[in-house]
Amino acid sequence: MVVTALARFEPSSMFYIAAGPHMSFNSNCSASVTAVGPNFRESATGSCSSEEIELEYDKFDYGLTGTAGVEFDLGAFRGVVNAVYHHGLGNIDESPFTVRHRAMAFHVGLVRPIG
């Protein structure tokens, strides 16, 4: 679950960009891990708490979010197409390694204005 607070700028009646901070809480985790060495290659996929993976991670994260998109009038609705990027700033791994959250999403949908 991600909670954002975005400042929105609309350079035209259709196009917008927005940016701001986000905080997130991980309610479920799955991972695919591959370790490669000079004489071995091991892979595991599954839940982060499975015996094969055993990740120790922080369930809370914070970072920056940016989005850009277009909105267009469809009568009683508005069409929306946008892209969102979440860039985590906190180290979510509790091991000696640094792991940061990165996510990209694309949305296409309809919005029903209220009021």
Secondary structure as GFF3:
##gff-version 3
##sequence-region A 1 115
A	DSSP	beta_strand	2	4	.	.	.	ID=ss1
A	DSSP	beta_strand	7	9	.	.	.	ID=ss2
A	DSSP	beta_strand	15	25	.	.	.	ID=ss3
A	DSSP	beta_strand	30	36	.	.	.	ID=ss4
A	DSSP	beta_strand	41	47	.	.	.	ID=ss5
A	DSSP	beta_strand	60	74	.	.	.	ID=ss6
A	DSSP	beta_strand	77	88	.	.	.	ID=ss7
A	DSSP	beta_strand	102	111	.	.	.	ID=ss8
###
